[in-house]
Amino acid sequence: MHTASFVLACLSLAACAAFAAEKSVLDFTLDSIDGKPYELKQHKGQVLLIVNVASECGNTPQYKGLEAMYEKYKDKGLTIIGVPANEFGHQEPGSNAEIKKFCTSTYDVKFPMMSKVVVKGEGICPLYKYLTTESAKKGAIGWNFAKFLVDRNGQVIDRFDPATGPEDPKLVAAVEKALEKK
């Protein structure tokens, strides 16, 4: 093999390896609740809890616990990301401005909130398509307040159903375990 051919073959293999590298949550960009691009890669090195939220759901009071969890663990590297969605019972009918006002005035939410997206079915946003079809914890979203726990490298390491509140010992233990890993 000629030197030039060998170099090209090596470059092609490296490109293929890079292309085949494992996807992660950090590869996605959403829009913030204010409509600005929000790159998840800014959270590299942090633990994420991604939650599809709704303002008119029986689970809506979980906002209080999510905010308490965020305040307790944010300095240790936890970021909670709220992702409003209206697929389940049309329980998030408001505009982004209305959602933001509700979350801040009712629950004093300070963790990052995104613009409303589709998390199931036709028009599913790319992040939720990845979470539900390609991640280690894939499967359709069943209702509002499903939770995906993401490690410091952007990999989904656990998933909790909507009924699992932020105070649930299993969720707290999983978050604490993820935060222990540097």
One Martini backbone bead per residue (centre of mass of N, CA, C, O) as a GRO file, in nm:
protein
  182
    1MET     BB    1   0.097   0.036   0.023
    2HIS     BB    2   0.066   0.347  -0.006
    3THR     BB    3   0.097   0.618   0.186
    4ALA     BB    4  -0.152   0.774   0.087
    5SER     BB    5  -0.351   0.537   0.116
    6PHE     BB    6  -0.306   0.489   0.415
    7VAL     BB    7  -0.393   0.766   0.514
    8LEU     BB    8  -0.679   0.758   0.395
    9ALA     BB    9  -0.773   0.507   0.547
   10CYS     BB   10  -0.734   0.624   0.831
   11LEU     BB   11  -0.921   0.868   0.797
   12SER     BB   12  -1.175   0.704   0.734
   13LEU     BB   13  -1.184   0.548   1.000
   14ALA     BB   14  -1.201   0.797   1.184
   15ALA     BB   15  -1.461   0.908   1.064
   16CYS     BB   16  -1.635   0.661   1.123
   17ALA     BB   17  -1.593   0.658   1.428
   18ALA     BB   18  -1.706   0.941   1.480
   19PHE     BB   19  -1.986   0.889   1.352
   20ALA     BB   20  -2.042   0.630   1.552
   21ALA     BB   21  -2.065   0.774   1.785
   22GLU     BB   22  -2.221   0.825   2.059
   23LYS     BB   23  -2.496   0.949   2.139
   24SER     BB   24  -2.638   1.247   2.297
   25VAL     BB   25  -2.802   1.486   2.469
   26LEU     BB   26  -2.572   1.705   2.397
   27ASP     BB   27  -2.661   1.718   2.075
   28PHE     BB   28  -2.892   1.912   2.164
   29THR     BB   29  -3.147   2.158   2.068
   30LEU     BB   30  -3.339   2.399   2.210
   31ASP     BB   31  -3.589   2.606   2.327
   32SER     BB   32  -3.649   2.834   2.520
   33ILE     BB   33  -3.909   2.993   2.673
   34ASP     BB   34  -3.788   3.261   2.506
   35GLY     BB   35  -3.673   3.138   2.210
   36LYS     BB   36  -3.385   3.043   2.263
   37PRO     BB   37  -3.119   2.883   2.212
   38TYR     BB   38  -3.054   2.548   2.375
   39GLU     BB   39  -2.769   2.399   2.461
   40LEU     BB   40  -2.687   2.096   2.612
   41LYS     BB   41  -2.367   2.114   2.611
   42GLN     BB   42  -2.351   2.314   2.861
   43HIS     BB   43  -2.388   2.034   3.056
   44LYS     BB   44  -2.122   1.932   3.065
   45GLY     BB   45  -2.068   1.764   3.376
   46GLN     BB   46  -2.366   1.716   3.426
   47VAL     BB   47  -2.667   1.650   3.574
   48LEU     BB   48  -2.978   1.534   3.436
   49LEU     BB   49  -3.333   1.631   3.448
   50ILE     BB   50  -3.581   1.529   3.229
   51VAL     BB   51  -3.906   1.699   3.196
   52ASN     BB   52  -4.234   1.653   3.119
   53VAL     BB   53  -4.462   1.922   3.128
   54ALA     BB   54  -4.761   2.054   3.313
   55SER     BB   55  -5.020   2.285   3.431
   56GLU     BB   56  -5.301   2.070   3.417
   57CYS     BB   57  -5.203   1.844   3.625
   58GLY     BB   58  -5.184   1.616   3.877
   59ASN     BB   59  -4.850   1.657   3.864
   60THR     BB   60  -4.782   1.965   3.894
   61PRO     BB   61  -4.678   1.973   4.201
   62GLN     BB   62  -4.384   1.874   4.122
   63TYR     BB   63  -4.250   2.146   4.092
   64LYS     BB   64  -4.176   2.184   4.387
   65GLY     BB   65  -3.981   1.938   4.407
   66LEU     BB   66  -3.797   2.013   4.171
   67GLU     BB   67  -3.700   2.281   4.290
   68ALA     BB   68  -3.584   2.160   4.552
   69MET     BB   69  -3.381   1.977   4.411
   70TYR     BB   70  -3.229   2.195   4.260
   71GLU     BB   71  -3.139   2.360   4.508
   72LYS     BB   72  -2.986   2.122   4.654
   73TYR     BB   73  -2.800   2.019   4.372
   74LYS     BB   74  -2.672   2.242   4.184
   75ASP     BB   75  -2.380   2.265   4.330
   76LYS     BB   76  -2.328   1.944   4.238
   77GLY     BB   77  -2.458   1.930   3.915
   78LEU     BB   78  -2.766   1.988   3.888
   79THR     BB   79  -3.009   1.977   3.617
   80ILE     BB   80  -3.322   2.093   3.543
   81ILE     BB   81  -3.553   2.014   3.267
   82GLY     BB   82  -3.822   2.176   3.131
   83VAL     BB   83  -4.080   2.018   2.906
   84PRO     BB   84  -4.330   2.122   2.746
   85ALA     BB   85  -4.652   1.948   2.695
   86ASN     BB   86  -4.976   1.849   2.502
   87GLU     BB   87  -5.045   1.523   2.468
   88PHE     BB   88  -5.185   1.502   2.766
   89GLY     BB   89  -5.498   1.617   2.788
   90HIS     BB   90  -5.434   1.911   2.726
   91GLN     BB   91  -5.232   2.030   2.991
   92GLU     BB   92  -5.068   2.250   2.777
   93PRO     BB   93  -5.220   2.524   2.630
   94GLY     BB   94  -5.021   2.735   2.654
   95SER     BB   95  -4.801   2.957   2.624
   96ASN     BB   96  -4.487   3.030   2.699
   97ALA     BB   97  -4.558   3.279   2.868
   98GLU     BB   98  -4.771   3.137   3.045
   99ILE     BB   99  -4.591   2.917   3.157
  100LYS     BB  100  -4.381   3.096   3.289
  101LYS     BB  101  -4.572   3.246   3.477
  102PHE     BB  102  -4.679   3.002   3.628
  103CYS     BB  103  -4.406   2.883   3.733
  104THR     BB  104  -4.311   3.142   3.887
  105SER     BB  105  -4.575   3.219   4.053
  106THR     BB  106  -4.647   2.925   4.176
  107TYR     BB  107  -4.325   2.774   4.199
  108ASP     BB  108  -4.054   2.927   4.159
  109VAL     BB  109  -3.907   2.865   3.898
  110LYS     BB  110  -3.540   2.820   3.808
  111PHE     BB  111  -3.524   2.619   3.619
  112PRO     BB  112  -3.498   2.520   3.312
  113MET     BB  113  -3.705   2.628   3.042
  114MET     BB  114  -3.885   2.530   2.772
  115SER     BB  115  -4.032   2.500   2.497
  116LYS     BB  116  -4.285   2.379   2.347
  117VAL     BB  117  -4.339   2.030   2.269
  118VAL     BB  118  -4.312   1.719   2.115
  119VAL     BB  119  -4.311   1.377   2.281
  120LYS     BB  120  -4.541   1.243   2.088
  121GLY     BB  121  -4.550   1.152   1.778
  122GLU     BB  122  -4.633   1.373   1.569
  123GLY     BB  123  -4.359   1.594   1.575
  124ILE     BB  124  -4.133   1.500   1.726
  125CYS     BB  125  -3.874   1.582   1.890
  126PRO     BB  126  -3.548   1.498   1.871
  127LEU     BB  127  -3.496   1.441   2.170
  128TYR     BB  128  -3.746   1.248   2.213
  129LYS     BB  129  -3.671   1.051   2.000
  130TYR     BB  130  -3.414   0.963   2.133
  131LEU     BB  131  -3.519   0.885   2.416
  132THR     BB  132  -3.753   0.673   2.290
  133THR     BB  133  -3.550   0.510   2.053
  134GLU     BB  134  -3.212   0.523   2.153
  135SER     BB  135  -3.184   0.499   2.432
  136ALA     BB  136  -3.136   0.310   2.723
  137LYS     BB  137  -3.457   0.427   2.798
  138LYS     BB  138  -3.664   0.339   2.607
  139GLY     BB  139  -3.984   0.469   2.530
  140ALA     BB  140  -4.274   0.577   2.569
  141ILE     BB  141  -4.463   0.828   2.668
  142GLY     BB  142  -4.730   0.827   2.910
  143TRP     BB  143  -4.688   1.117   3.056
  144ASN     BB  144  -4.666   1.354   3.260
  145PHE     BB  145  -4.354   1.357   3.425
  146ALA     BB  146  -4.132   1.232   3.285
  147LYS     BB  147  -3.800   1.087   3.367
  148PHE     BB  148  -3.460   1.175   3.279
  149LEU     BB  149  -3.146   1.043   3.353
  150VAL     BB  150  -2.830   1.219   3.321
  151ASP     BB  151  -2.516   1.214   3.277
  152ARG     BB  152  -2.210   1.389   3.245
  153ASN     BB  153  -2.209   1.263   2.923
  154GLY     BB  154  -2.526   1.232   2.815
  155GLN     BB  155  -2.637   0.968   2.945
  156VAL     BB  156  -2.886   0.751   2.986
  157ILE     BB  157  -2.952   0.591   3.322
  158ASP     BB  158  -3.259   0.677   3.374
  159ARG     BB  159  -3.614   0.613   3.462
  160PHE     BB  160  -3.929   0.786   3.535
  161ASP     BB  161  -4.233   0.795   3.617
  162PRO     BB  162  -4.483   1.023   3.670
  163ALA     BB  163  -4.547   0.921   3.974
  164THR     BB  164  -4.257   0.996   4.033
  165GLY     BB  165  -4.142   1.185   4.261
  166PRO     BB  166  -3.887   1.390   4.382
  167GLU     BB  167  -3.907   1.239   4.681
  168ASP     BB  168  -3.835   0.976   4.588
  169PRO     BB  169  -3.597   0.756   4.690
  170LYS     BB  170  -3.512   0.646   4.408
  171LEU     BB  171  -3.453   0.920   4.276
  172VAL     BB  172  -3.260   1.038   4.484
  173ALA     BB  173  -3.051   0.809   4.469
  174ALA     BB  174  -2.986   0.839   4.166
  175VAL     BB  175  -2.888   1.129   4.178
  176GLU     BB  176  -2.665   1.093   4.391
  177LYS     BB  177  -2.504   0.882   4.233
  178ALA     BB  178  -2.450   1.060   3.983
  179LEU     BB  179  -2.302   1.291   4.146
  180GLU     BB  180  -2.056   1.117   4.250
  181LYS     BB  181  -1.978   1.112   3.962
  182LYS     BB  182  -1.696   1.247   3.772
   0.00000   0.00000   0.00000
